[in-house]
């Protein structure tokens, strides 16, 4: 596990860029953190670091947004508005095991069996005082 203390958006961009360099396709990233902790901002910066040219938007209402990145695709999934039982009916395996980078916000709502046999990266973001954030990155291979 690697822990970063970030104070600015530029600090966060640096962490996202570093993570982007460590990824190989396919990649599954599971994001955890309270509302307003910075998960979406981090994912936007990560997609940009991976080469996304389009404006990355939160998929809170569409559930899944897809972007072209260098030689692959970036899938941004947001499970915030869904009840846990409904998530199992979505068929997310296509994205999780697909040939791209899959970033899942509110990953705590996923049934852990869906990714138990694959390698993945967990990104936990905690909002601290003075708008500082603690970002913990843990690889599970």
Secondary structure in CASP SS format (residue, H / E / C, confidence):
PFRMAT SS
TARGET T0000
AUTHOR 0000-0000-0000
METHOD secondary structure of the structure
MODEL  1
X C 1.00
X E 1.00
X E 1.00
X E 1.00
X E 1.00
X E 1.00
X C 1.00
X C 1.00
X H 1.00
X H 1.00
X H 1.00
X H 1.00
X H 1.00
X H 1.00
X H 1.00
X H 1.00
X H 1.00
X H 1.00
X H 1.00
X H 1.00
X H 1.00
X H 1.00
X C 1.00
X C 1.00
X C 1.00
X C 1.00
X E 1.00
X E 1.00
X E 1.00
X E 1.00
X E 1.00
X E 1.00
X C 1.00
X C 1.00
X C 1.00
X C 1.00
X C 1.00
X C 1.00
X H 1.00
X H 1.00
X H 1.00
X H 1.00
X H 1.00
X H 1.00
X H 1.00
X H 1.00
X H 1.00
X H 1.00
X H 1.00
X C 1.00
X C 1.00
X C 1.00
X C 1.00
X C 1.00
X C 1.00
X C 1.00
X C 1.00
X C 1.00
X C 1.00
X C 1.00
X C 1.00
X C 1.00
X C 1.00
X E 1.00
X E 1.00
X E 1.00
X E 1.00
X E 1.00
X E 1.00
X C 1.00
X C 1.00
X E 1.00
X E 1.00
X E 1.00
X E 1.00
X E 1.00
X E 1.00
X E 1.00
X C 1.00
X C 1.00
X C 1.00
X C 1.00
X C 1.00
X H 1.00
X H 1.00
X H 1.00
X H 1.00
X C 1.00
X C 1.00
X C 1.00
X C 1.00
X C 1.00
X H 1.00
X H 1.00
X H 1.00
X H 1.00
X C 1.00
X C 1.00
X C 1.00
X C 1.00
X E 1.00
X E 1.00
X E 1.00
X E 1.00
X E 1.00
X C 1.00
X H 1.00
X H 1.00
X H 1.00
X C 1.00
X C 1.00
X H 1.00
X H 1.00
X H 1.00
X C 1.00
X C 1.00
X C 1.00
X C 1.00
X C 1.00
X E 1.00
X E 1.00
X E 1.00
X E 1.00
X E 1.00
X E 1.00
X E 1.00
X E 1.00
X C 1.00
X H 1.00
X H 1.00
X H 1.00
X C 1.00
X E 1.00
X E 1.00
X E 1.00
X E 1.00
X E 1.00
X E 1.00
X E 1.00
X E 1.00
X C 1.00
END
